[in-house]
Amino acid sequence: MRAIKIIWLLSLLTLSACSPTLSADSVPASPYDNPPYDKDNRFAEQVQPVLDKRCVVCHACYDAPCQLKLGSFDGIARGANKSPVYHGDRLLADAPSRLFIDALTPGEWREKDFFPVLDEVSVGNNQLNNSVLASMLALKKSHPTNTNQPLGDKFEFDINRDLQCPTIDEFGQYQKDHPEWGMPYGLPAISDSEHNTLIQWLQDGAPASKPVVISDADERGISQWEAFLNQESLKGQLVGRYLYEHLFIAHIYFKDEQGDTRFYSLQRALTPPGYPFRPLATRRPFSSPYEDENADSQRVYYRFMPVKNTVVSKLHMPILLDNKRMKKWRKWFFETDYAVTELPGYEPEVASNPFVTFAQLPVSSRYRFMIDEAQYTIMQFIKGPVCRGQIALNVINDHFWVMFLNPTSELIEQQDAFLRKARHHISLPAEAESNALPTNWIRYAKQEHDYLEARNDYIKNNALKAVNIDLNLIWQGDGNNDNAGLTIFRHNDAASVVKGLVGDKPQTAWILTYPLFERIHYLLVAGYDVYGNLGHQLNSRMYMDFLRMEGEFNFLTLLPQQERQKVWNYWYRGDVSSVEKYVAEGHQLLGETALTYTTNNPLNELYNRVETHLGSVLSRTHLLENGFTDTNSLKALTSLNQFSGKPASYLPQSSIVLVESENGEEVHVYTLLRNNAYTNISHILAEKERRLPEEDTLTVVYGFATSHPNAIFHFKQTQLPQFYEQVTALKNKQDLQTLFEQYGVRRTSPNFWQVSDDIHHWYKARYPLEFGYLDYNRLLDW
């Protein structure tokens, strides 16, 4: 380990992360720089639907194998790259390779080491011989793997496996070495009709479809909202910047309708509304827009561009912009009495710190904005730049609830006043940008300890005597907002967030305040660089450790003082670092709770009281009562939801369960989650050594609470009680194998694609705005 650090330090001293700028003349042309168009719109209407159902389920997001994104014509024409985006031990940050952002034509992508998967040689002739895509499909056709048997050692399914990314010149050797590795990889062959649709399109020269015309209604929405976000006043420009830095990965829509909705992304541009879009491609949303840091200020504009990629669940975060939303934002940001006297710069130490950049915007307005769509705001932590990442996600528990400080609390104003004094003492890892040395935990620990100490002193001296520590501190969603209570599930290196306090009693709970909420956003979303080096990623993980503890201690404030340390000691059993213990001292929260407890288990009592406190606004989307309601089915599902113990540890972390009535007329989909238990989550390494499988729990959720299933189960409603009995009686891997064989759908099952289509059809019909294709990269081979 020491040798690696020394090599790394030497590398940082001797190498440059910058790459030479290439002139336009040096970019090699591709015949798909100006693609042929198909008059009958075949790609959009026939080809892309096949790719969506059969290929995009693996080839989307940053973890698309070989960076081959098949959710749009542009992604196919861009091609593939041998370097993975997720490369957690890299010494230097990689150059970003974001589709539609960092290069705009296949020719430009060739200069960034992307190679074609379409035939760029035989243009106009039979375009199959030089196409990697056609060759992969043909290889699968000759080795379909529809055997309904485990694939075994011939295949590799580890998410971090070394990928084989052959060019067309390397394909002959690839076929010889791995004759069964055609596409879809490790899944059944697609149908003859689907295969012929793709092959015919490739043979005809892979023509593109004409761009979809934006509807008049969307044009009106875009015009209205671009005018709102690009106001000339200093206040308008600062508000526009704040909103953009919180919306830049949202899927925005302008019409609240049930059906095929067109989504848009909000992007920074160098051209104002009404002019051709000139993108501003920067590493982070707050990176300087100026090529020359000493140049005079240039105006940044915020523009809406159509989302061209197929919508996938692991990236999809829909937000409606309508008149109701604009009325709220006008009230919070423009009708509130405050002044903006100057615009902040883009220096890293300024731009990475929202308490400096947006100090002139009222804290109450910023906080209202964040909690109004809290699920979206938190979902960004999970579906944003992280997308996948053990370093980023092993810092949270597998199942916990999230609540929010009441925005009408007097503490909000105290936070505003405190932050104006303390903002320059708060820094985040993004200040060091994307090439960073691992920072000693002690630095972040001291900073967090000092921050908490100053915060507690300020509250004690200014507000605490006037504030009761009771359930009124928790936001009740203004009586109608179901974002007030959320549940987060972690599944190894993936996670999800759903509305409602879902599942049985959680492992922990958080209460988020504005400063905590904002710091997490600028740590894991706006400031997190998936292309950053090891130091950047480690620093982000370390920092999040302390933010997690802050949220947990906020919740523990509601317990009697003598119980707080007991609960924390239970949550942090075993080997807890002295650094974290030091930070915990800063959480010696002031004052006794005003709540009276009547049982010998105050924590469980508090969980129950919180559920009651939020009961009227909690989302009902994931209640088991939404599915089969007969006594036997509900009893089996409820019992699974309350189960804990060693048998749970044998199940996959996340499973999709498709259940049909006996006659097949009623169908419901559930998510079955295994929540891993640990002595603590204080360390990056040695997770297995801290596991407590005998304390693992299960959660059953109606609908979807994962984008990354590890397994799919499919059976009849009458089998639910038997399924429960077998799950809770698991004793070894052989029992699990028996369970799979009776209820599971293998990745080699001849009906795999039919079950997949049924699940997606149900998803889209039941939740049309939230729908996105699932990710099958983590399916087990059993």
Secondary structure, 3 states (H helix, E strand, C coil): CHHHHHHHHHHHHHCCCCCCCCCHHHCCCCHHHCCCECCCCHHHHHHHHHHHHHCCCCCCCCCCHHHCCCCCHHHHHHCECCCCCCCCCCCCCCCCCCECCCECCHHHHHCCCCECCCCCCCCCCCCCCCCHHHHHHHHHHHCCCCCCCCCHHHCCCCCCCCCCCCCHHHHHHHHHHCCCCCCCCCCCCCCHHHHHHHHHHHHCCCCECCCCCCCHHHHHHHHHHHHHHCCCCHHHHHHHHHHHHHHCCCEEECCCCCCCCCCEEEEEECCCCCCCCCECCCCCCCCCCCCCCCCCCCCCEEEEEECCCCCECCCCCEEECCHHHHHHHHHHHCCCCCCCCCCCCCCHHHHCCHHHHCCCCCHHHHHHHHHHCHHHHHHHHHHCCCCCCHHHHCCCCCEEEEEEECCCCHHHHHHHHHHHHHHHHCCCHHHHCCCCCCCCHHHHHHHHHHHHHHHHHHHHHHCHHHCCCCHHHECCHHHCCCCCCEEEEEECCEEEEEECCCCCCCCEEEEECHHHHHHHHHHHCCCCCCCCCHHHHHHHHHHHHHHHHHHHHHHHCCCCHHHHHHHHHHHCCCCCCHHHHHHHHCCCCCCCCCCCCCCCCHHHHHHHHHHHHHCCCCCCCCCHHHCCCCHHHHHHHHHHHCCECHHHHHCCCEEEEEEECCCCCCEEEEEEEEECCECCCCCCCCCHHHECHHHCEEEEEECCCCCCCCEEEEEEHHHHHHHHHHHCCCCCHHHHHHHHHHHECCCCCCCHHHHHHHHHHHHHHHCCCCCCECCCCCCCCC
